Amino acid sequence: MRIVVLGGGPGGYAAAFEAARLGAQVVLIERERLGGTCLNWGCIPTKTILRSAHIVSDTRRAAEFGLEAEVARVDVARLRERKEGVVDELVGQVESTAKRLRVQVVYGEGRLVSPLEAEVTLADGSGVERVSGDAVILATGSVPFRLPNIDHDLSGVWTSDDAVSLGSIPDEIVIIGGGVIGLEFACAYASFGSSVTVVELMEQILPGNDRRVVKATQSSLEELGVRFFLGDAVESVEQHGGHVRAVLRRGESLEADVVMSAPGRMPNSAGFGYPEAGIEMERAAVKVDEHFRTNVPGVYAIGDLIGGMMLAHVAEEEGVVAARNAVAELRTVGAAPQLESVRYDCIPACVYTFPEVAVVGSSRDSAKERGIDTVQAVAKFAANGKALGEGESDGFVQLVAEKGSGRIVGCQIVGPHAVEIVHEVAVAMAHGIDVRHLAETVHAHPTVSEVVKFAALDAAGKCGC
């Protein structure tokens, strides 16, 4: 039983490792480095940069804590060195796991030449290799979306890949896009001392998120000095002296050292031979069923390539499930195999701004659109001893629960350690723990997670459960 995985990001290597653990012979094809966008240019380097940004921000507030300290200054070379060290450590761990599980890694540009065969132009320049298997899992991820009206070859025009490379800290930066990527970089560069302007096409930042979350996040970023142009767009970018000038749709011109294009990402499907292999596409994404099977027998697809929740941890879970399904179908003869799927309703999504944002499930408005009668309970970090002691008392926990049953429908958190404490709610949702039982769970004191308990207690009273 031989399985070929095309793409070595979190989804691809998770699929490869799970298939190997289940006894398959696995070939993993990766164009550059194992870890994909997440480890090399996305999640991990940005969080490493944001940690340094948080230290700078904390030193600015030293007097609030009864301390005398100079504001930390950015040493770009050492910051870049630390970021690269963290990335290299994690990539090395993935490589070691591949060796331990006897996953064969082939480095090069891979593309399907038939449904179950890939052609790889080897990265070392030694030629072309053909790799075939009994099943193929496509996991080629995503790439930054490039706005067609902007010349990305202009000096001073960045994508998120450029921003994470840390060539310099610009004095002034205009960020196109008020989504997760744009806001995290806005937070980092504003903390480092850049003058930051965010231009967002929609009327709000973090489009699709709860209004309370949006208002609190925008307010915190404005306190950092970030300026917003909402419901507007960058029509063109041109070089102007030693700067770049962004011309907005409403007529305003913004001059800066850098214009960073961060409107989002799109599936990385171009040039991989998917249509040629007969695989059905929808726009740029590969179409799959709930078990990650494409329309071609034996071919699966996962992660950003299929659209949906374009998050590393989602891709990882999809990779594991796709590998299990592929192995199950290859092993089952003459009977329908037991196939798995992924529950997306209890997967958290996080934004690593100051303060952090974490959401899981539905907001009250989206639940109402689905015909669910809900209550909403809010508890604030301003009443939490740990948050007050840490000087991080902005924000709230907002729980949405079904009236009567107390079933948790969703949760939105803005505040300290939000990306950690949201998992308590995710576990409750995944296993049917209602707000009453969540409220009755003893939480250690003092902890910021007590705010979840108080929101649950309020929700239980409102639900009547």
C-alpha angles and dihedrals in degrees: 000000000000125000125189119204118196109205130031103218124115092290095044099046091043089054092046094048094047092048090050092049088053091056103263125138103240134200115190117196117201128175099206125352132348111256096053122211094333098059099031109033109002136034102014102041092043092051090048090052091046090054089059090045090053091054090052089049092049094052089054087059097044094117090060088063095047093259136127113218140144116245108263113252123216117248097196096195094051092043090052090047092053092047091051091047092055091047093048091050093054095043088051090053091052090049090050092051090051090054093046092051091043094240109164109228117203114191116211147076108303130195134169115255092175132003095274102025131076129195114214124199097208117238093225091061094243095128141265127321129195118218123186135178146174088253136015128209115200113211107154094142125203143301132215111278109243116213108232094220094058126078102225091189091068115112106254097030112114139183122203088270089062093045093054092048089072098214089156144336106250120221090222128020132179113204119202108211133040096212128108096290095046095046096048091053090043089055093048098046094042089053089050089056103263121141101240130199122182121201115196125184094211124068091251140036118248092030113219095025128120115279094237090053092049094048094049094046094048091047093052092049092048088054086057088055100259114150121210134209106189127188088022137103140207106249097184144353122213136172114253116184108305092338139063124244123213114202113206126214092244090056104261120130121213121197120202144149090247138021109200116201108212107151092137141273135287133207113279097230104126115113098005096108098244098138090041089056090053096254114152116241134192110204102314096333129094112240118233139169124239090280093053093251117145122214088268114082113247095017120108131179132199146168128023089345090074096043120223117102100009096200130129095234090050091052090049093053092045089050093054092047094046090051092051091049093048092051092045092052093047092050097044116084123182096358138073110264123229103253128193134218136189127256105223096178093078101040113113124228119204140197116198099211124129102293102026124240125214129173134178129181123347136340117230091257094052091045089053090052087056091052097253116143105219145171125218126215126188129195121182130221088222087080094048118101097209093049092048092048091051092048090240103112100134118110143033149238114242118193124193116199136173112258112249100008097052090220109162110243099175149332135214122195130186114176148061116343090356092149090058103042095047089077091070087064093042090056090049092051094046093052102036098252107160127215093262093058091043090053092048092055108103111239121202116252128259099025132124088233088073085081088068089053093052092047089050092049090052091046092050090054092049093046094050091226 
